[in-house]
């Protein structure tokens, strides 16, 4: 049997709604694990009641939730036999575009003397540690779900799962992080997300191959 014929057979055998249900269960499980880690060992920032009144604080969640939602949507595509990024892959640009716009606005509003302090912030080390840590559960759950999907591009599927997992993790971490500057977020959050995405790619190549 040719490879293309095998992919077509697998794609027909995997009912779309069944795969969506499996991924939905993985997401729910991953969120629960991340929530347990967050509330059990990290928690909200001390000034959370005042922070929720800040647009800069709330905007972090616009970015992280956008990343999580679009990456999950793309995962449903790349996680099946014959699946590819296609037009859905363009959705992954939404979160970076939003963040880039916010960073430009901040550069225009802040005095140049405040650019570097805002970028460096106070929590870079925690950002680079806690986002990957909180991503472990969601990534493991999504990889388990993708094993049921038999993706044609294991590395790509694992990488997109890493994006989704890091989006979930970053949403939790944003509630703890006291650095709300878009310059901080656009610098350190992507580095942490890249760590998880790379881990997802490597794990995908090893665990999702068939």
N, CA and C of each residue as an Amber inpcrd file, in Angstrom:
protein
   630
   0.8430000  -1.2080000   0.0000000   0.0000000   0.0000000   0.0000000
   0.8720000   1.2500000   0.0000000   0.5550000   2.2040000  -0.8840000
   1.3080000   3.4370000  -0.9420000   1.0270000   4.3040000   0.2800000
   2.0140000   5.1780000   0.5750000   1.8710000   6.0480000   1.7390000
   0.6380000   6.9280000   1.6310000   0.4000000   7.5010000   0.4470000
  -0.7650000   8.3770000   0.2550000  -2.0660000   7.6240000   0.4910000
  -2.0960000   6.3680000   0.0590000  -3.3000000   5.5570000   0.2700000
  -3.5090000   5.2710000   1.7490000  -2.3930000   5.0210000   2.4620000
  -2.4860000   4.7570000   3.9020000  -2.9900000   5.9860000   4.6410000
  -2.4610000   7.1700000   4.2790000  -2.9080000   8.4180000   4.9090000
  -4.3900000   8.6360000   4.6670000  -4.8270000   8.3960000   3.4330000
  -6.2450000   8.5840000   3.1120000  -7.1130000   7.6200000   3.9140000
  -6.6520000   6.3790000   4.0750000  -7.3950000   5.3920000   4.8410000
  -7.4950000   5.7810000   6.3030000  -6.3830000   6.2500000   6.8630000
  -6.3850000   6.6740000   8.2580000  -7.2830000   7.8900000   8.4650000
  -7.2450000   8.8210000   7.5220000  -8.0680000  10.0270000   7.6230000
  -9.5460000   9.6780000   7.6160000  -9.9290000   8.6940000   6.8050000
 -11.3220000   8.2830000   6.7540000 -11.7290000   7.5290000   8.0110000
 -10.7540000   6.7780000   8.5750000 -11.0530000   5.9730000   9.7510000
 -11.2390000   6.8180000  11.0020000 -10.5600000   7.9850000  11.0690000
 -10.6370000   8.8500000  12.2360000 -11.7740000   9.8500000  12.0590000
 -12.8740000   9.6150000  12.7390000 -14.0310000  10.4960000  12.6300000
 -13.6820000  11.8580000  13.2300000 -13.9290000  12.9610000  12.4650000
 -13.5370000  14.2940000  12.9520000 -14.0850000  14.6390000  14.3250000
 -15.3680000  14.3460000  14.5460000 -15.9530000  14.7270000  15.8320000
 -15.3170000  13.9410000  16.9710000 -14.9050000  12.7070000  16.6970000
 -14.2650000  11.8980000  17.7360000 -12.9140000  12.4960000  18.1010000
 -12.1510000  12.9140000  17.0900000 -10.8440000  13.5110000  17.3670000
 -11.0050000  14.8280000  18.1110000 -11.9950000  15.6270000  17.7310000
 -12.2340000  16.8850000  18.4410000 -12.5750000  16.6290000  19.9010000
 -13.3210000  15.5780000  20.1570000 -13.6750000  15.2440000  21.5380000
 -12.4470000  14.8230000  22.3320000 -11.5610000  14.0760000  21.6820000
 -10.3310000  13.6430000  22.3470000  -9.4650000  14.8590000  22.6910000
  -9.3340000  15.7790000  21.7390000  -8.5290000  16.9840000  21.9760000
  -9.1680000  17.8420000  23.0590000 -10.4950000  17.9630000  23.0250000
 -11.1940000  18.7510000  24.0520000 -10.9440000  18.1740000  25.4430000
 -10.9700000  16.8480000  25.5430000 -10.6860000  16.2130000  26.8240000
  -9.2550000  16.4510000  27.2660000  -8.3140000  16.4360000  26.3060000
  -6.9130000  16.6920000  26.6210000  -6.7230000  18.1240000  27.1110000
  -7.4070000  19.0500000  26.4760000  -7.2960000  20.4560000  26.8820000
  -7.8370000  20.6420000  28.2960000  -8.9910000  20.0470000  28.5460000
  -9.5830000  20.1570000  29.8860000  -8.6480000  19.5620000  30.9310000
  -8.0880000  18.3950000  30.6280000  -7.1590000  17.7670000  31.5640000
  -5.9190000  18.6060000  31.7820000  -5.3880000  19.1770000  30.6890000
  -4.2000000  20.0130000  30.7990000  -4.4470000  21.2710000  31.6100000
  -5.6130000  21.8800000  31.4210000  -5.9560000  23.0790000  32.1880000
  -6.0780000  22.7550000  33.6700000  -6.6720000  21.6200000  33.9770000
  -6.8150000  21.2190000  35.3810000  -5.4460000  21.0130000  36.0290000
  -4.5360000  20.3370000  35.3090000  -3.1980000  20.1030000  35.8490000
  -2.4650000  21.4260000  36.0610000  -2.5500000  22.3090000  35.0670000
  -1.8940000  23.6150000  35.1880000  -2.4860000  24.4150000  36.3430000
  -3.8080000  24.3260000  36.5150000  -4.4790000  25.0590000  37.5940000
  -4.0370000  24.5410000  38.9600000  -3.8810000  23.2280000  39.0710000
  -3.4330000  22.6480000  40.3400000  -2.0300000  23.1490000  40.6760000
  -1.1450000  23.1380000  39.6690000   0.2150000  23.6370000  39.8920000
   0.2120000  25.1230000  40.2410000  -0.6200000  25.8900000  39.5410000
  -0.6430000  27.3280000  39.7510000  -1.1740000  27.6780000  41.1350000
  -2.3510000  27.1840000  41.4620000  -2.9640000  27.5450000  42.7380000
  -2.2900000  26.8550000  43.9190000  -1.6580000  25.6900000  43.6560000
  -0.9950000  24.9760000  44.7390000   0.3810000  25.5100000  45.0710000
   1.0600000  26.0990000  44.0630000   2.4260000  26.5150000  44.3330000
   2.8220000  27.9030000  43.8940000   1.9540000  28.5800000  43.1310000
   2.3350000  29.8880000  42.6000000   1.3680000  30.9700000  43.0640000
   0.1460000  30.9140000  42.6010000  -0.8840000  31.8400000  43.0600000
  -0.8690000  33.1880000  42.3500000  -1.8920000  33.9810000  42.6730000
  -2.0230000  35.3020000  42.0700000  -0.9620000  36.2590000  42.6040000
  -0.6960000  37.3070000  41.8360000   0.2000000  38.3610000  42.3090000
  -0.4250000  39.0480000  43.5180000   0.3700000  39.6020000  44.4060000
  -0.1620000  40.1930000  45.6450000  -1.1770000  41.3090000  45.4230000
  -1.0040000  42.0690000  44.3350000  -1.8810000  43.2160000  44.1010000
  -2.9480000  42.9240000  43.0480000  -3.4210000  41.6890000  43.0050000
  -4.3400000  41.2690000  41.9440000  -5.6070000  42.1160000  41.9000000
  -6.1060000  42.5440000  43.0640000  -7.3440000  43.3330000  43.0800000
  -7.1630000  44.6780000  42.3960000  -5.9770000  45.2680000  42.5120000
  -5.7030000  46.5210000  41.8150000  -5.3220000  46.2650000  40.3570000
  -4.6340000  45.1520000  40.0990000  -4.1580000  44.8510000  38.7550000
  -5.3010000  44.6720000  37.7610000  -6.4050000  44.0710000  38.2070000
  -7.5090000  43.8060000  37.2840000  -8.1470000  45.0930000  36.7670000
  -7.8040000  46.2070000  37.3650000  -8.3210000  47.4860000  36.8930000
  -7.3950000  48.1250000  35.8610000  -6.2670000  47.4630000  35.5740000
  -5.2880000  47.9890000  34.6300000  -5.4780000  47.3550000  33.2560000
  -5.5370000  48.1870000  32.2290000  -5.6810000  47.6860000  30.8600000
  -4.4580000  46.8960000  30.4210000  -3.2860000  47.3120000  30.8600000
  -2.0640000  46.5940000  30.4850000  -2.0620000  45.1820000  31.0550000
  -2.5360000  45.0360000  32.2890000  -2.6310000  43.7080000  32.9010000
  -3.6180000  42.8400000  32.1330000  -4.7890000  43.3710000  31.8450000
  -5.8250000  42.6020000  31.1510000  -5.4150000  42.2560000  29.7280000
  -4.6400000  43.1430000  29.1020000  -4.2380000  42.8880000  27.7230000
  -3.3450000  41.6550000  27.6140000  -2.5910000  41.3490000  28.6630000
  -1.7630000  40.1440000  28.6360000  -2.6240000  38.9090000  28.3840000
  -3.8160000  38.9010000  28.9450000  -4.6980000  37.7490000  28.7760000
  -5.3040000  37.7080000  27.3740000  -5.5020000  38.8700000  26.7860000
  -5.9660000  38.9080000  25.3940000  -4.9540000  38.1960000  24.5050000
  -3.6790000  38.4630000  24.7540000  -2.6120000  37.8630000  23.9520000
  -2.4820000  36.3720000  24.2290000  -2.4150000  35.9920000  25.4970000
  -2.1780000  34.5780000  25.8290000  -3.3680000  33.6970000  25.4570000
  -4.5690000  34.1880000  25.6880000  -5.7600000  33.4060000  25.3180000
  -5.8550000  33.2900000  23.8020000  -5.5200000  34.3610000  23.0890000
  -5.5230000  34.3060000  21.6200000  -4.5560000  33.2400000  21.1210000
  -3.3780000  33.1790000  21.7400000  -2.3970000  32.1620000  21.3550000
  -2.9340000  30.7720000  21.6270000  -3.4900000  30.5610000  22.8070000
  -3.9890000  29.2380000  23.1670000  -5.1130000  28.8000000  22.2290000
  -6.0710000  29.6810000  21.9820000  -7.2340000  29.3310000  21.1610000
  -6.8290000  29.0440000  19.7200000  -6.0080000  29.9130000  19.1300000
  -5.6180000  29.6960000  17.7350000  -4.7510000  28.4480000  17.5850000
  -3.8660000  28.2090000  18.5460000  -3.0050000  27.0230000  18.4620000
  -3.8210000  25.7450000  18.6240000  -4.8090000  25.7640000  19.4940000
  -5.6800000  24.5940000  19.6470000  -6.4480000  24.3440000  18.3530000
  -6.9310000  25.4110000  17.7410000  -7.6620000  25.3050000  16.4760000
  -6.7840000  24.6920000  15.3920000  -5.5280000  25.1360000  15.3300000
  -4.6010000  24.5990000  14.3390000  -4.2440000  23.1500000  14.6670000
  -4.1590000  22.8310000  15.9500000  -3.8580000  21.4540000  16.3610000
  -4.8810000  20.4810000  15.7920000  -6.1340000  20.8900000  15.7450000
  -7.1880000  20.0320000  15.1910000  -6.9460000  19.7260000  13.7220000
  -6.2220000  20.6270000  13.0440000  -5.9210000  20.4140000  11.6340000
  -4.6740000  19.5670000  11.4340000  -3.5880000  19.9400000  12.0890000
  -2.3160000  19.2400000  11.8710000  -2.2580000  17.9020000  12.6010000
  -3.2050000  17.6560000  13.4890000  -3.1700000  16.4420000  14.2890000
  -3.7670000  15.2260000  13.6310000  -4.2500000  15.3740000  12.3880000
  -4.8730000  14.2490000  11.7000000  -4.0420000  13.8210000  10.5000000
  -4.2330000  12.6070000  10.0150000  -3.5140000  12.1600000   8.8130000
  -3.8040000  13.0850000   7.6430000  -2.7650000  13.5200000   6.9590000
  -2.9330000  14.4100000   5.8300000  -3.1260000  15.8540000   6.2140000
  -3.1480000  16.1520000   7.5000000  -3.3810000  17.5100000   7.9580000
  -2.1620000  18.3970000   7.7490000  -2.4140000  19.6910000   7.5610000
  -1.3320000  20.6550000   7.3750000  -1.7670000  21.9900000   7.9620000
  -0.8270000  22.9240000   8.0100000  -1.1610000  24.2410000   8.5460000
  -2.2220000  24.9270000   7.6940000  -2.0020000  24.9660000   6.3920000
  -2.9580000  25.5850000   5.4900000  -3.2930000  27.0150000   5.8990000
  -4.5120000  27.4200000   5.6280000  -4.9540000  28.7660000   5.9820000
  -5.1130000  28.9370000   7.4840000  -5.3680000  27.8360000   8.1730000
  -5.4990000  27.9330000   9.6280000  -4.2120000  28.4340000  10.2700000
  -3.0950000  28.0990000   9.6630000  -1.8200000  28.5170000  10.2140000
  -1.6880000  30.0230000  10.3170000  -2.4030000  30.7460000   9.4630000
  -2.3510000  32.2080000   9.5130000  -2.8950000  32.7390000  10.8380000
  -3.7870000  31.9770000  11.4550000  -4.3850000  32.4220000  12.7210000
  -3.3420000  32.5340000  13.8230000  -2.2430000  31.7870000  13.6720000
  -1.1960000  31.8330000  14.6910000  -0.5170000  33.1920000  14.7520000
  -0.7340000  34.0210000  13.7310000  -0.1310000  35.3550000  13.7090000
  -0.9380000  36.3660000  14.5190000  -2.1300000  35.9940000  14.9520000
  -3.0000000  36.9510000  15.6480000  -2.3650000  37.4360000  16.9480000
  -1.9540000  36.5070000  17.8160000  -1.3700000  36.8870000  19.1080000
  -0.0980000  37.7100000  18.9410000   0.8680000  37.2840000  18.0980000
   2.0650000  38.1200000  17.9080000   1.7410000  39.5010000  17.3510000
   0.7570000  39.5790000  16.4570000   0.3990000  40.8730000  15.8730000
  -0.1850000  41.8040000  16.9330000  -1.0480000  41.2650000  17.7820000
  -1.6220000  42.0690000  18.8610000  -0.5360000  42.5850000  19.7920000
   0.3780000  41.6960000  20.1320000   1.4470000  42.0660000  21.0530000
   2.3910000  43.0840000  20.4240000   2.6960000  42.9160000  19.1510000
   3.5720000  43.8550000  18.4580000   2.9550000  45.2490000  18.4170000
   1.6520000  45.3150000  18.1660000   0.9620000  46.6090000  18.1430000
   1.0390000  47.2830000  19.5130000   0.8320000  46.4980000  20.5640000
   0.8930000  47.0440000  21.9180000   2.2950000  47.5440000  22.2430000
   3.3100000  46.8130000  21.7910000   4.6900000  47.2200000  22.0510000
   5.0150000  48.5260000  21.3300000   4.5320000  48.6700000  20.1070000
   4.7710000  49.9090000  19.3580000   4.1110000  51.0900000  20.0630000
   2.8700000  50.8790000  20.5090000   2.1620000  51.9430000  21.2270000
   2.9360000  52.3400000  22.4780000   3.4540000  51.3410000  23.1940000
   4.1950000  51.6300000  24.4230000   5.4820000  52.3980000  24.1310000
   6.1350000  52.0610000  23.0330000   7.3440000  52.7980000  22.6580000
   7.0330000  54.2570000  22.3360000   5.8550000  54.4880000  21.7840000
   5.4560000  55.8520000  21.4360000   5.0460000  56.6560000  22.6650000
   4.5100000  55.9610000  23.6570000   3.9830000  56.6420000  24.8370000
   5.0480000  56.8540000  25.9030000   5.8870000  55.8500000  26.1240000
   6.8900000  55.9390000  27.1860000   8.0920000  56.7660000  26.7620000
   8.6910000  57.4830000  27.6940000   9.9710000  58.1440000  27.4150000
  11.0350000  57.0930000  27.1160000  11.9820000  57.4340000  26.2720000
  13.0230000  56.4740000  25.8810000  13.7960000  55.9410000  27.0840000
  13.9010000  56.7490000  28.1240000  14.6370000  56.3260000  29.3130000
  13.9630000  55.1620000  30.0350000  12.6740000  54.9330000  29.7660000
  11.9360000  53.8580000  30.4270000  11.8280000  52.6030000  29.5740000
  12.3050000  52.6570000  28.3530000  12.1710000  51.5000000  27.4810000
  12.9020000  50.2770000  28.0390000  14.1620000  50.4370000  28.3440000
  14.9550000  49.2930000  28.8030000  14.5000000  48.7630000  30.1600000
  14.2290000  49.6240000  31.1500000  13.7080000  49.0940000  32.4180000
  12.3930000  48.3310000  32.2350000  11.5340000  48.8080000  31.3490000
  10.2600000  48.1190000  31.1030000  10.4890000  46.7770000  30.4400000
  11.4590000  46.7300000  29.5290000  11.7670000  45.4860000  28.8210000
  12.3820000  44.4520000  29.7580000  13.3210000  44.8830000  30.5760000
  14.0110000  43.9470000  31.4840000  13.0730000  43.4730000  32.5810000
  12.2930000  44.3940000  33.1610000  11.3380000  44.0310000  34.1930000
  11.9860000  43.4700000  35.4410000  11.1790000  42.6850000  36.1760000
  11.6590000  42.1100000  37.4420000  11.4610000  40.5920000  37.5100000
  10.8010000  40.0320000  36.5170000  10.3960000  38.6270000  36.6400000
  10.8310000  37.7480000  35.4810000  11.8710000  38.1510000  34.7610000
  12.2910000  37.3780000  33.5920000  12.6170000  35.9260000  33.9640000
  13.3260000  35.7530000  35.0440000  13.7180000  34.3950000  35.4600000
  12.5000000  33.5350000  35.7680000  11.5150000  34.1280000  36.4380000
  10.2990000  33.3750000  36.7540000   9.5070000  33.0740000  35.4860000
   9.4830000  34.0300000  34.5730000   8.7800000  33.8290000  33.3110000
   9.3500000  32.6410000  32.5540000  10.6700000  32.5880000  32.4600000
  11.3370000  31.5300000  31.7010000  11.2620000  30.1780000  32.4030000
  10.9340000  30.1910000  33.6720000  10.8230000  28.9500000  34.4400000
   9.3830000  28.4730000  34.5610000   8.4960000  29.3860000  34.9300000
   7.1320000  28.9900000  35.2770000   6.2640000  28.6680000  34.0630000
   6.4500000  29.3780000  32.9590000   5.6420000  29.0460000  31.7790000
   5.9520000  27.6340000  31.2840000   7.2280000  27.2500000  31.1180000
   7.5040000  25.8540000  30.7540000   6.9910000  24.8520000  31.7970000
   7.1130000  25.1960000  33.0800000   6.6380000  24.2940000  34.1260000
   5.1250000  24.0880000  34.0250000   4.3970000  25.1780000  33.8810000
   2.9410000  25.0860000  33.7920000   2.4850000  24.4620000  32.4730000
   3.3840000  24.3970000  31.5020000   3.0450000  23.8040000  30.2040000
   3.1330000  22.2820000  30.2020000   3.7950000  21.7150000  31.2020000
   4.0520000  20.2750000  31.1880000   2.7680000  19.4520000  31.0930000
   1.7910000  19.7700000  31.9370000   0.5410000  19.0250000  31.9230000
  -0.2220000  19.1680000  30.6220000  -0.4840000  20.4030000  30.1670000
  -1.1920000  20.5740000  28.8960000  -0.4770000  19.9190000  27.7170000
   0.8480000  20.0310000  27.6660000   1.5870000  19.4390000  26.5510000
   1.4880000  17.9180000  26.5770000   1.6360000  17.3280000  27.7560000
   1.5410000  15.8710000  27.8660000   0.1550000  15.3860000  27.4390000
  -0.8730000  16.0850000  27.8680000  -2.2400000  15.7020000  27.5090000
  -2.4890000  15.8390000  26.0130000  -1.9980000  16.9160000  25.4130000
  -2.1930000  17.1170000  23.9750000  -1.4120000  16.1030000  23.1570000
  -0.2130000  15.7610000  23.5860000   0.5660000  14.7510000  22.8690000
  -0.1350000  13.3990000  22.9320000  -0.7110000  13.0870000  24.0790000
  -1.4630000  11.8300000  24.2080000  -2.6560000  11.8300000  23.2600000
  -3.3300000  12.9640000  23.1370000  -4.4650000  13.0690000  22.2230000
  -4.0130000  12.9360000  20.7710000  -2.8830000  13.5310000  20.4480000
  -2.3840000  13.4910000  19.0780000  -1.9540000  12.0860000  18.6660000
  -1.5890000  11.2660000  19.6220000  -1.2630000   9.8690000  19.3070000
  -2.4860000   9.1530000  18.7470000  -3.6530000   9.5880000  19.1590000
  -4.8980000   9.0240000  18.6360000  -5.2030000   9.5740000  17.2430000
  -4.6180000  10.7300000  16.9290000  -4.8990000  11.3620000  15.6460000
  -3.9820000  10.9150000  14.5180000  -2.8200000  10.3540000  14.8430000
  -1.8490000   9.8940000  13.8460000  -1.5020000  10.9850000  12.8410000
  -0.9250000  12.1000000  13.2890000  -0.6100000  13.2030000  12.3690000
   0.4450000  12.8170000  11.3430000   0.3140000  13.3930000  10.1440000
   1.2710000  13.1020000   9.0770000   2.6130000  13.7710000   9.3230000
   2.6080000  14.8960000  10.0360000   3.8390000  15.6250000  10.3480000
   4.0070000  15.6660000  11.8670000   4.5840000  14.6180000  12.4510000
   4.6680000  14.5080000  13.9180000   5.3480000  15.6950000  14.5850000
   6.4610000  16.1560000  13.9940000   7.1690000  17.2820000  14.5910000
   6.3320000  18.5450000  14.5810000   5.6740000  18.8200000  13.4630000
   4.8240000  20.0000000  13.3520000   3.6690000  19.9240000  14.3310000
   3.0300000  18.7590000  14.4170000   1.9120000  18.5880000  15.3490000
   2.3690000  18.8010000  16.7870000   3.5380000  18.2690000  17.1260000
   4.0700000  18.4540000  18.4730000   4.3960000  19.9060000  18.7640000
   4.9300000  20.6170000  17.7560000   5.2620000  22.0250000  17.9400000
   4.0090000  22.8670000  18.1640000   2.9670000  22.6090000  17.3810000
   1.7210000  23.3620000  17.5430000   1.0800000  23.0410000  18.8930000
   1.1860000  21.7730000  19.3090000   0.7020000  21.4060000  20.6420000
   1.4820000  22.1630000  21.7100000   2.7820000  22.3500000  21.4770000
   3.5900000  23.1460000  22.4000000   3.1330000  24.5840000  22.4670000
   2.7600000  25.1480000  21.3220000   2.2200000  26.5090000  21.3080000
   0.9370000  26.5930000  22.1200000   0.0590000  25.6190000  21.9090000
  -1.2080000  25.6110000  22.6450000  -0.9650000  25.4660000  24.1460000
  -0.0670000  24.5500000  24.5130000   0.2330000  24.3260000  25.9250000
   0.8460000  25.5660000  26.5610000   1.7460000  26.2290000  25.8270000
   2.3740000  27.4280000  26.3800000   1.3870000  28.5780000  26.4590000
   0.4120000  28.6190000  25.5510000  -0.6330000  29.6390000  25.6510000
  -1.4730000  29.4660000  26.9040000  -1.8030000  28.2150000  27.2110000
  -2.5450000  27.9180000  28.4420000  -1.7060000  28.2880000  29.6590000
  -0.4390000  27.8640000  29.6430000   0.4550000  28.1340000  30.7740000
   0.6810000  29.6280000  30.9630000   0.8850000  30.3440000  29.8550000
   1.1370000  31.7810000  29.9470000  -0.0800000  32.5270000  30.4780000
  -1.2660000  32.0030000  30.2140000  -2.4850000  32.6280000  30.7380000
  -2.5050000  32.5460000  32.2600000  -2.1270000  31.3990000  32.7840000
  -2.0380000  31.2620000  34.2450000  -0.9150000  32.1480000  34.7880000
   0.2510000  32.0640000  34.1630000   1.3950000  32.8150000  34.6770000
   1.1410000  34.3150000  34.6600000   0.4140000  34.8050000  33.6700000
   0.1460000  36.2430000  33.5690000  -0.5670000  36.7760000  34.8030000
  -1.2990000  35.9080000  35.4950000  -1.9980000  36.3270000  36.7120000
  -1.0590000  36.4580000  37.8970000   0.1420000  35.9210000  37.7490000
   1.1440000  36.0170000  38.8120000   2.1930000  37.0840000  38.5210000
   2.4710000  37.2840000  37.2470000   3.5290000  38.1980000  36.8160000
   3.1610000  39.6490000  37.1050000   4.0640000  40.3670000  37.7360000
   3.8130000  41.7760000  38.0610000   4.3560000  42.7190000  36.9890000
   4.9660000  42.1680000  35.9500000   5.4410000  42.9880000  34.8320000
   4.3570000  43.0060000  33.7550000   3.7020000  44.1490000  33.5990000
   2.5960000  44.2600000  32.6490000   2.9820000  44.9750000  31.3650000
   4.1990000  45.4370000  31.2710000   4.6400000  46.1540000  30.0820000
   4.6310000  45.2390000  28.8570000   4.1180000  45.7600000  27.7600000
   4.1380000  45.0030000  26.5060000   5.5620000  44.7260000  26.0620000
   6.4870000  45.6150000  26.4250000   7.8920000  45.4030000  26.0760000
   8.4620000  44.2000000  26.8160000   8.0440000  44.0120000  28.0630000
   8.4760000  42.8300000  28.8220000   7.8570000  41.5750000  28.2170000
   6.5700000  41.6340000  27.9600000   5.8540000  40.4600000  27.4450000
   6.3940000  40.0390000  26.0870000   6.6580000  40.9910000  25.2010000
   7.1050000  40.6370000  23.8570000   8.5490000  40.1280000  23.8500000
   9.2720000  40.3760000  24.9310000  10.6610000  39.9160000  25.0250000
  10.7610000  38.5380000  25.6710000  10.1550000  38.3780000  26.8380000
  10.3850000  37.1750000  27.6360000   9.3590000  36.0650000  27.4210000
   8.1120000  36.4240000  27.2280000   7.1050000  35.3840000  27.0050000
   7.4300000  34.5450000  25.7630000   7.8050000  35.1670000  24.6230000
   8.1280000  34.3450000  23.4500000   9.3030000  33.4040000  23.6610000
  10.2740000  33.8140000  24.4780000  11.4010000  32.9130000  24.7470000
  10.9080000  31.6730000  25.4870000  10.0780000  31.8890000  26.5090000
   9.5220000  30.7610000  27.2580000   8.6590000  29.8910000  26.3580000
   7.8800000  30.5290000  25.4940000   7.0120000  29.7910000  24.5710000
   7.8360000  28.9920000  23.5750000   8.9520000  29.5710000  23.1270000
   9.8360000  28.8590000  22.1980000  10.4140000  27.6060000  22.8490000
  10.7400000  27.6870000  24.1250000  11.2490000  26.5100000  24.8460000
  10.2310000  25.3790000  24.8040000   8.9780000  25.7170000  25.0800000
   7.9190000  24.7010000  25.0960000   7.6390000  24.1860000  23.6890000
   7.6260000  25.0900000  22.7170000   7.3570000  24.6950000  21.3370000
   8.4420000  23.7510000  20.8250000   9.6910000  24.0450000  21.1650000
  10.7970000  23.1720000  20.7670000  10.6710000  21.8070000  21.4240000
  10.3220000  21.8150000  22.7090000  10.1170000  20.5420000  23.4150000
   8.9810000  19.7550000  22.7660000   7.9150000  20.4570000  22.3810000
   6.7960000  19.7960000  21.7130000   7.2080000  19.2100000  20.3730000
   8.0340000  19.9500000  19.6360000   8.5110000  19.4560000  18.3380000
   9.3250000  18.1770000  18.5080000  10.2690000  18.2110000  19.4440000
  11.1250000  17.0400000  19.6610000  10.3200000  15.8490000  20.1730000
   9.3980000  16.1230000  21.1110000   8.5630000  15.0390000  21.6390000
   7.6460000  14.4970000  20.5570000   7.1340000  15.3840000  19.7200000
   6.2550000  14.9510000  18.6430000   6.9540000  14.0370000  17.6630000
   8.1790000  14.3900000  17.3070000   8.9290000  13.5480000  16.3690000
   9.1770000  12.1420000  16.9280000   9.3150000  12.0820000  18.2450000
   9.6070000  10.7880000  18.8650000   8.3380000   9.9990000  19.1830000
   7.3190000  10.6800000  19.6690000   6.1350000   9.9860000  20.1750000
   5.0000000   9.8380000  19.1660000   4.9910000  10.6830000  18.1380000
   3.8430000  10.7020000  17.2340000   4.1310000  10.0770000  15.8770000
   5.3470000   9.5890000  15.7000000   5.7020000   8.9810000  14.4100000
   4.9830000   7.6480000  14.2400000   4.6530000   7.3440000  12.9820000
   3.9940000   6.0610000  12.6910000   4.4280000   5.5490000  11.3270000
